[in-house]
Amino acid sequence: MRQVISSSLFTGASFSVNTEHLIDAIKSIPGAIAIYPIYFASGPQYFENYWPIGRKSDNQSDSISAHKLTGVDRVHKELKNFGKGVRIAIIDNGIDYYHPALGGCFGPDCKVAFGYVGDEFSGSHIIPEPDDDPLDNCTHIAGILAANATEIVQTNYSPLEPFIGVAPQATIGAYRIFGCSENGTTTDLITAAIYRAFEDKADIITMSVGSMGSYAERSDAVAVKRVSKAGVYVVCSMGNDGRKGLQTGANPAIAKDAIAVGSVDNSYEAQLYLITPNGEKIFYIPGIAYGGWRSTICSTIVVNDPQATSNDGCSGPSKPVEDAVVLYAVSRADTCNSTVRCNKAAEQGAIGCLLYNIDSIIGSSVIPSGSISLEDGQSIIKIVTENSSAIFTFTNMLEFNPMLTVGAPSPFTSLGLTSDLLFKPQISGIGGYVYSTISSYAAQNQYLTNAYASYSGTSMACPYVAGTLALYLSQIGNPAPETVNKAFNNGTTHRPSISEVLNLFQSNANPVNIYNSTLLASTVQQGAGLVNAFQALTATTIISPSELALNDTTVHIWPEYFQLDPGQSRTVTLKFHASDGANPNFLPIYSGFIDVANDVDEKVVHVPYAGVVGNYSDARILVRNNPQGFITGIVGDDGYYITDGQELNITAAGVFLIILVTAWASRTILVEVVSAENNGLPELDLNHGMLFDPLQRKPLYFVNVPRNGATGFSESYEEYSLYLWSGLVAQVVTIQNDLFLRTTRLAPGRYKLRFSALKNFGDYRNDNDYEVYYTPSFNFFY
């Protein structure tokens, strides 16, 4: 037994079973209504933009706060609203409640007042060890929500500039679902945390956790739906896999009643810097392995290759670098990484290593390392070319550096739509370059003198939006969740439903542009736009519904413009038409906004929409042609995809590789071995001919399969899925009225593999709704 959940919304338990037990056998358990597989969910994902390692700079920006971008500053100043009385549960990896910006205590009358955690848990452990002392790293999230870092005198807790969170008077709960390793958790534990937070009277739940999406049918997605219907708002990070392309939203953010949040970049980033001989500052991102300079030093810089050819420094410095900092160029054609270059420089006596034309690096583990922009690299080269003895000052000081990408969608933010073409994300928050609290442990572990850091990710944008919901609930008196959807005749305010809240916040969000462009970013990237708390809390106009998922249908709007006077109503016919020239074979997504203007106060509200050009049901799921070489099929013992009639000697090979590559998600995929002559199942008296993976000890039958992604940008969406086959096929047998899975060795013969993937919107019971791919035939023998 893993988890026992007893909630007013759900009663259930999770447990582990042997591979041979089938779902039908589990369904026969008395009282069982539904069964959900347990999935692994990876640890929190965020990007450390810098490692603050020292004193603050003498020159500070006027403000580090994101609140001017979101109207939160006006809610604080004009409405005097700081989220008082609202309870927010954070489901993540624990809070360092000793941090003075977070109240310094845990329990009643503290800022961090409730929660539940387990210490001895990771995705590989069976059962967490519960206790009541929430500690560790979602301290950054808690600071975004509710920090008050304005009057802190302790040296190790003094921020670069005083700041407050979105809802600093809200009460925080910590539900820690990760162990100390933070490598991952499981969906049954996430589910248990959601229901427990609900029973603990949370008003809002924020979850910066999730895993590859596809379909919102997991137990945690069901929990989100039930809790939301019961009046508790669940805000989820959309994910950081935007570079992988469309349909990369995380689960449970893709759940219908979850508020999925994308990320927009902040105004400033706190960065370390070096000083040129003429007094100019150059900001850099420290390497992950060692970090930046831990004290202020003065040094010359050796430019390894002023011509910036490829593989600069891969063989080590080409010039003497002893007691100097070396500068390397980076290009797309390089075949070595920053660690190789910087370590070789350290071996020759270098005291530091800089790489330019790259965002971030791992660097050396023994000397300070950092990355700078192409322009700054060229500036250093010009200085050194004119004077090779020029002295640069490398500091341990920070300064807030204005961001050119302010107000644009963060490049990492995951994209919608869902695999069912539902509208996601709903809205965006500030998630790029967010300065907030971190735990004292994290600060010490990274040689930080102050417990604050600047991180990026939808993990940061999610609590930001949750904080604006807290301001809203506080503004209307925080009606109890149980009043949701109820009408009162005595003037009592009810808790707005999740759809009412979305109507308010989406209608009044601010659409944002693509970076360095006058074009709006797609709604599958930004949702309704960047949250505007003040406009939402003072709104006079709301549109319902506040989002339109157009599916793959054709829609038009009529009339396009009209005037609506007080007391009047008007029916609008919507007929959308995609851009001319859109090729339906590629299933492109189109999107936009419908604007509604109010002539009284000139405020504009809007409705975002998105749809697909082409027949989504005909989308080719199984990849059979790929310039990069990875396709769906079987690899022979020669390391290549098999050709027709190839001999497969399982005794010599041991196992064969089965590769699955999907261009789109599918609810069901199975791999079977069939006769090469008639595509029928082999004559083994089997009712299933599915391949069996001896390593994973399960048949190649998959549900809710996410699509694969392009190479190089993400750990979540791999280029392909790899399985092993040792000649075993799966057989379903009945023993004493129970169904079990038994494996049988395939007889020698001539076969094919059949890959079957359920099409979009398909019925799994209808054979015609499957896309089927047959491999070349092969002669199988032992």
Summary of the structure (lengths in Angstrom):
residues: 782
radius of gyration: 28.4
end to end distance: 41.0
largest distance: 87.8
contacts: 2807
relative contact order: 0.12
helix: 18%
strand: 30%
